[in-house]
Amino acid sequence: MIRWIQRQTNQLTFTAGALLIIAFIAHWMEIVAIKQGALIVATIVAGVPIAIKAFQALRMKAFSIELLVTIAVTAALFIGEYVESAAVTFLFLFGAYLEARTLNKTRASLRELTELAPDEASVFRNGDWVSVSVDEVEEGERVVVRSGGKIPVDGKILTGEATINEAAITGESVPVGKTNDDDVFSGSIIDSGYIEMVAEKVGEDTTFAKIIELVEEAQESKSKTQRFLDKFANIYTPSVVVLSVLVYLITKDLHLAIIFLVIACPGALVIGAPVSNVAGIGNGAKRGVLIKGGDVMDRLSKIDTIVFDKTGTLTRGKPEVTDFHVIGDENPDDLLQMIAQAEMASEHHLGKTIVKHAKEKGLSLQNDYEYVDVVKGNGLRNRVAGHQFSIGNRALMEMDDIKLTDEVNNYAIEQEKKGNTAIFAAKNGQLVAIISIADQIREDAVDALKELREHGIKQMIMLTGDNAHTAKRVADQLGLDGYHAEQLPVDKVKFVEKLQNEGHKVAMIGDGINDAPSIAKADIGLAMGEGGTDVSMETADVVLMADKLKQFSHAYALAKVTVRNMKQNMGFAVGTVFVLLLGVLVGSIHLASGMFVHEASILVVILNGMRLIRFNREPSEKKIKPLPAHA
């Protein structure tokens, strides 16, 4: 019976409304019996769902707003105030109906994301293409997607090419062209073209599934303000009951005590923070910014210092080999093949660049290295085809007692002054090659950093494992407040800790495994999603899915405006209760009118929070030429 009543709450609300209209007509026609009968029935019809919620809350040892209303309505019926009892119950239910509908719109961003999830996939099984549920696709299977189709899993293109809309993942509506060996993501839509791909991540492991999970968790999580308000409501609500009793004992006016009970309900105060939180996180998700909860939103708004990684964060993270300098009489292609084979174990951008360069030269590579020893921030050691390789920076060469002659050092410095990163490769304890790699500053970096300063960031610093020449060049071109070169992961963590000890609220943004410790240490950790590693994305508080720094600028502005919106809601809610209580004291507010204003205040708070859904301070995109190449 209780479940049936809860399912029929909307119908009961409108039935109570119809009975109120009948009572009004009966009053106009001066038919007292019908008027009072309609009002009493309307009170019961609308009051039962409220009383059920109050009873359920009491069973959980909680004082709810429904309990206050139930007490007030019961007392109103007792003293014969049928008009007010009927009006209060109807307005309360009707307000709840409008709140539910309005709040539902704040979750529209998540619902839109969920609707983009593909249902079926065309996979190659037993010599034929068959259509199966997305949940049945297994890793390693070949999947075909045609023009207009949704990509069902994460993977790599085997054959074909297509223009793909990745808005569900990155928030960017402009389609991107992809072909052989390019990565594609579940939830993306093929605008035109045809691809065959191999499934690498399926089911709940896909990037799209993780995005939905993160957004769901974030919207349910509570900010510091929201947690305070929940505790406050648990104390405030029973206090209102006690105060109402005191009002009656002092004034001997039951009607005034009932009005006080209803007017003092903290409805708008309690709902103000969560509606802003949900709308703000939904806004971010729609634009490819995953903010992992209300508490993160609150901390992000207070950031005054940003620490940047360089490669893949301030630069595009798509470096290219500009020179392969062989030292000695090794065959260049054979040597490059072995170095690239050793680097296949690397997660670092520079290692991947060497592998890509070898493949572009048509060299055959296999994952058959004998072991790998990754030295974070310096490079790696590996054994390939019976040869011991050390590949990395000067620090790694020093660790392994590999001597660098003046001629080698001068060549490396010359490359670094041109904006390259010099990678040293030693074979069996002897230096055999210097690989020069260059990157470009992100097209949107200058504008994004300018916007961050305009939004309130006071200090921006770059930490990089790269050489000092390249670091200075990047810092100067971007107008950073400082830079530190040749930094190990532990050095980055210590620097973030130093800034925090000085009283700064620090955000760290990076994309690699070596950035994960400092991302975790910072007050707010941010990761570049598209080019970032799983470790950095899982460690981060905020993930920028489109690999664009302008998303950071949007996230920071969004956090500030979301927290401001929460404060507006709280101020309005407290102000409304104060004005209503003042009206009660001077006798100008009655039970029905008080409930009307109370419910209206809740709707105003919700509508104010909903403004965040459309928030977009980002200016229209300009076509910006990339800055000169450097690492």
N, C-alpha and C positions, 0 to 999 in steps of 0.2 A: 504493500500500500504506500509506504513512504517513498519507494523508488518511483512508483507511478506518479505520485504528486510532484516529485522533483523533475520528472520528465515533462510534466504538463505545466510547469511554472509559467511559461510565457502565455499559454492559453488562460490560466487562472488570472494572470495580470490583466489581460484585456477583458475578461469576464467581469472583474472587479470594476474596471473602467466603465463598462456598459451599465453596471448596476448604479454607479455614481451618476451617470447621465439620467437614468430612470428616477433616481432620488431627486435630482435637480428639477426634472419635469414635474414630479409629484409635489415638490415644494411650491413651484410656480402655480400649480393647479390647486394648492392648499389641501392635498390629500395626505394627511399626517401619517396615517397607518402605513401606507405604501412607502412613503418617504423613509420612515424609521426602519421598516422591514428591509428595504433595499440597502440602507446604510449598514445595518447589522450583518446582513448576509455578505455584503462587500467586504466588511472587516474580517469576517471569518474566512472567506475565500482567499483573500490576499494574505491574511495573517497566518494561516496554517503553514505555508512553505517557510515563512520567517521563523515561526516557532520551532519547526523541525530543525532548522539550521542552528538555532539557539540551543536546543536540547543536545544536538550532536557535539557542539562546541563544549558544553558543560561536561559531557562524558569524557572529553579530552582535557578536562580541568582548565578550560580557557574561557575568559570573559569576552564575548564577541559583541559587535555592534547590534547584531540580531537580537541578542539577549536584552539589551537596553530598550530596543524598539518593542519587543514582546511585553516587557514589564510596563512600559508606558501605555501601550494600546490596551492591555488588560485593565489598567487603572482607569483609563479614559472610558472604557465600557462600563466600569463599575460606577463612575459618577455620572453616566448618561451623556457623555460628550461623543455622540455617534458620528457626527459630521467629521470631527477631528480624527477619531479612530479610523474611519474608513479612508479619509484623505491621506493620513500618514502611512497606512499599510500599502495603499495603491501607489503613492509616490515613491515609497521605498522600493517596491518591486519593479516599478516602471524605470526608476533610476538605475537599478541593477541591470535591467535589460539593456538600456542604452549604454551603460558602462561596458558590458560584455561585448556588445557590437563594436563599440569604439575601440576598446582594447584589442579586439581581434585584428583591427586594421594595423595596429602597431607591430603585429607579428607577420604582416604581409610579406616582408622581405624574406623571412625564413620559408614561408609557404611557397613563394615564387621559386626559391631555390629547390625545394623538395619536388615541385612539379617538373623541374628540368631533369630529374633522375630518369635515365632510360629504363625501359621494362624488359626489352628483349635484345638478343644479340645473334648475329649470324656467324656460326663457327664451322670450321672444317673438321668433320668427323667421319671416319670410315669411308673416305674417298668422296665425300659429298658435302655441300654446304647445307647446314640445317639451322633452323631457328629455335633457340632455347631461351629460357629465362635468364636474366642477367646473373642471378644468384648461382646458376649452374655452370657458368664459365670458369674454367680452371686455368691456373698459371701455365704458360707455355703454349696454349692453344692459339691457332690462327683465327683471326676475326676479320670480317670484311664490313666496311661501312661505306655506303653510297651517298650521293648528293642528297641533302635534306635530312640525313639520318643523324642520330645521336651516338656519340662514341660511348660504348658501354663499360669499358674498363680502361685502366692506365696501361700504356705500353709504348712500343716503338714501331714506327712504320717500316714494313718490309719492302713493299712495292707500292707504286702509285704516288700521286700528289693531290693536294686539296687546299682550298681556302677554308680555314676553320675559325668559327666564332667561339672564343674561349671566355666569353663574358661571365659564365657561371663560375669559373675558377679565378680569373684575374680581375673581373670588374670592368675590363676594357671591351667596348662594343666593336672596335675596329677589327675585322677578321685578319688573321695572319696566314701566310702561305707556308705549308709544310710538305716535306718530301722524305725520301729514304733516310732512315736512321734518326729522324727527328722524334722527340717525345710527344705523345698526345695524352689527353686526360679525359677521364670519364665525365660526362655531362656537357662536353663541348659538342657543337653542332657543325656539321660539314655544310657550308654554304654552296660550294660547288666542288666537283672532283670525285675521286674514288681512291680508297686506300685499303690495303691489306696490312694488318698489324699483328704483332705477337703480344699476348696478354702477359703483363709483368706484375700488376697489382689488381686483385679482384675483390669483389664483395666489400666488406667494411675496411679493407686496406687501401682502397682507392683514395686519391686526393679529394674527390668530390664528397665521398662518404665522410671523410674526416672533417671537411669543412662544415657539413650539416651537423655533425656531432659536436664540434666546437661551438658553433653558434647556439645550438640548443642548450648546452651546458652554460654558456656565457649568459644567455638571457634568463636562466633560472638562478644564476649566482647573484649574490646580494652585495651592494656597495656598503661601505662603512656607515654612511648616512642611513641606508635602509635598515641595516642591522640595529642601529641605535633606535630608529623609529619603531621597529618591531618590539624591542624591549620596553620602550616608552609606552606603547599601546597596551602591553600586558599589565602595566602598573596603572596607567591612566584610566582605562575602562572601568575596572572595579572601583577606582577612586570616585568616578562620576556617580556610581550607584550610591556610595556612602554620602557624597555631598548632596545628592538629591534627597536622601533621607533626612539629612541635617536641615535642608531648606524647608522640608515639610514640618519638622519638629519646631523650627524657629517661627515660621509664618503660619502654620496650621492650614496652609493653602495647598491641597493635594494637586490642584490643576497647575499651579505654578511649579511644583516639584516635578510633575510629569513633563512640562515644557522644558525645564532645565535638563532633564534626563536625555531628551531627544536632541536638543540643541547642542549639547556638549559632545556629541558623538565625534570621534576623530577620523571620520571616513576619508576626507580629502587629504588629511595629513599622512595617513598610512599609505594611501595609494600614490601619492605624489612622486616618491622616489622610484618605485618599480616601473611606472609608466615611462619616465624619462630614460631609465636604464635600458628597458626593452627597445624603445624607439631608437635610441642612440646606437646600440649594438646592431640593430637591424639596418640602420643607415650605413654603417661601416661594412657590413657583410655584402650589401648590395653593390658597393663600390670596391669590392675586393680587399677590404681591410678587416681582418679577424681580430676583434678585441675580446680577450678571454675573461669577460665578466665585469660586473659593476665596480668591484674593488680596483680592477686594473684601470677602468675609466677614471676613477677618482685619483689614482696615483699619477696617471699620465697627464692629467690637467695641471699638476703641480711641478712638472719637470722644468728645470731652468738650464740644464747642461746636457749636451748630447755628445757622446763619444762614438765616432764612426770607425768601422773597419774600412779599408780601402778597396781591395780587389773584390769585385762583385757587389759592392755597396755604393761607393762613390764613383767607381768605374763600372763599365758595363758588364764586367765579368765574362767577356767573350774575347780574351786575348788571342793574339796570333804570333806564331814564330816568325821573327823578322830576320834572324841570322842563325845558322848552325855552323859554328866555328870549330873545326877539328884540330886537335893538337897532336901531332905525330903523324904516322903513316897509315892509320886505320882507314878502311873503306867507309866513306860517309854514310852510305845507305845501310850497310851491315851494322854500323855503330848506332845509327838512329833507330834501327829496328830493335836492337837489344835494349837501348835506353827506354824506348816507348813501351816495350814489353814489361820492363821493370815498373814503369809508371802506371801501368794498368791497375795496380793495386791502390793507387792514390785517389782520394776524394777531393783533392785540392784543384782549384781552377787551372793552375799552371801545369800540373801533372796531366790533366785532361787535355790541355792545349797541345802538349808534346805528342800525346797519343793521336789526337785528331790530325796533327801535321803529318805524322807517319802514314796514317791511313790515306790522306789526300795524295801522298806520293806513291800510293799503290803497294805499300809494304804489308806483308801478311803478319798479323799479330795473333797470339794465342795466350790464354790465361794459364801458362804452364811454368810460372816462376816458382822457385823452390821454397822461398819463404819471404816474408816482408817484415821490416822493422820501421814503423813510421815514427820519426822524431818530430813531435809536434812543434810547428813554427820554424823548422829548419830543413826538412826534406825527408828522405827515406833511404833505407839500405835494403838491398835485394840481391838475390842470386839468380842469374839467368844463364842458361846454357853452360853451367859450370864456372861462370865468371862472377866475382863479387863486385857489385856496383854501389856507389854512394852518390846520390843525386840531390842537390839542394843548394843552400847558400854558403857563404864563407864560414859561418859558424860550424856547419856540419863538416866542412873540409878540415877545420882546426881540430874538431873532436876526433876525426879519423886520421890525424897526422898526415894529411895530404898537403904537400908544399905548393904554394902558389908563387911563381917567379914574378919579378918586377914587370916583365913583359906581359904576363897573363893579367896581373892586377891592373896595369895601365889600359889594356884592351877592355877589361870589364868595366872600369870607371868611365871610359869613353862611351861605351854603350849605355851606361846608366845616365850619363849627362844628356844623352839623346832622348831619354824618357823610357828606356828599356829596363826590364828586370833581367839580371844576369844569373842564369842557372848553371852551376858547375856540375860536371859529371866525371866521376873517377871510376876507373876499371882496374880491379886488382891492386888498389893502392896508388895508382898513377892517374893524374888528371888527363882526360882524353878529349874533352869537349866543353865549350861554353855555348849555351843556348840562350839567345836573346829573345825576350818575349815582350810585346807591347800591348797595351789596352787603351781604351778611350774613356774619357770622363762621360758619365751618363748625360744624355741630351737635356734632361730636365733638372740636373743637379743644381745649376746656378739659381734658377727660378725657385726651386723647392727650398733651398737654404735661405734665400731672401724672404720667402713667405714664413718660414719658421721663425726668423728673427722678428718679423712683423707681428707674429702671434705671441711673442714674449720670451723666446729662447735667448739667453744672455751669453752663452759660451758654447762654441763648437770646436771639438778637438778630434784629430785623426790619429789612430794607432794602427801601425802596419808592421808586418814582418819584412817588408821590402826595404831596399837600401835608402839611405838618406837623400841621395840626389833626386830620385823619383818621388819620394815622399814630399820633399820641399816643393817640387814642381807642381804637384797636385794641390797642396795646401795653398800655394800662392795663387793659382788660377781660380780656386774656389773661395778665396778670402776667408780661410779658416783662422781661428784664434790661436791655433797651435798644432803641432804634430810631433809624433815620436816614432822613429823608424827602428827597424830590426827588433821588433817586440815579440817575445815569446808569449804563449797563452797565459803563463803565470804572471808575466809583466803587465799584461792587459788587466788582469784581475786586481793586481796591486794598485794600478793607477786608478781604476774605478773606485776602489776602497779609499784611496787617498782623497779623491774628490768628495766622497761621501763624508769622510771625517772632517772636511773643511766646511761642511754644512750644505753642500749642493745636493739637489735632487737630480739623479743621473739616469739618463736613458742610454743604453748601449745598443747599437744596431750593427748586425753582421749577417753572414750567410754560411759560414763554414763550421766544421766540427771544432776547429781551434778557437772559434768565437763563443762556443756554447758556455764555457765556464764564466766568462765576463758578462755574457747575456744574463746568466742566472744570478750573478752577483749584483748587477745594477738594480736600481729601484724599479725600472721598467726595461725589459728586454724586448728588442724587436728583431725579427728575422725576415730576410728577403725570401719570399715563398717559392717563386718559379725556379730560381737558380740555387736556392738554399738546400742544405742537407736536412734529412728527417730529424737529426739530433737538435740542430739549431731551432727548427720550427717547433719541436715539442718543448724545448726549454723556454722559448720566448713567450712573453705576455701578449704581444701583438705580432701578427704575421701579415706582411704586405704581399698579396698573392700575385700582383702584376709586375713585381720587380721594378716599381717606379717610386722614386723618392717623393714625388708629389703626393703619393698615397700617405706618406708619413706626415706631410704638412696637413693633409685633410684630417688624418686621425687626431693630430694634436689639437687642431681647431675644433674638431667635433667633441673631443673630451672636455675642453674648456666650456663650450656652449652647453653640453649636456649637464655638467655640474652646475652651471649657472641656472639652467632650466629647473633642476631639482630644488635649488634655493628659492627660485621664484614660486614654485608650487608650495613649498613649505611656508613661505611668508604669506602667500595668499590664503592657505588653509588656516593658519593661526589667526590671521586678521579677520577671516570670516567668522570663526568661532567667537572671537572677542566682540565683534559688532553684534552678533546674534545674542550673546549673553547680556550685552549692554541694553539691547532692545527688550529683552525679557524683564530686566530690572525696571525699565521705565514703562513697561506695560504695552509696548507697541508690537511685540512679536507674539503670535499665538502658535499653537501646536502644528496646525496644517501649514501655515506660512513658513514656520521655522523649518519644517521638514522639506518644503519646496526649495528654500534657499540652500539647505544642507546638501540636497541631491544635486542642485544646480552647481554648487561649488565643486563637487566631485567631477562633474562633466567638464567644467572649465579647466580644472587641473589636467584631466586626460587630454583635452583638446590642445592645451598648451604643450604637453609632452609630445603630442603627435606632430607638432611643427618640426621636430627633429628628423622626422622621416624624410622631409624634403630639403634638409639642410645641405648646402653645397657652397662652400666659400671659395672653391677652386676656380680661378679664372679660366676662360675659354682657352683651349690648348693652342699654343703657337707652334709653328714649324721652326725648330731650332736646329741649326747645323751642329754636329758633334764637334767638340773641341779637339785640337790636335792630339794625335795618338801618343799615349804614354801609359805606363803601367800603373 
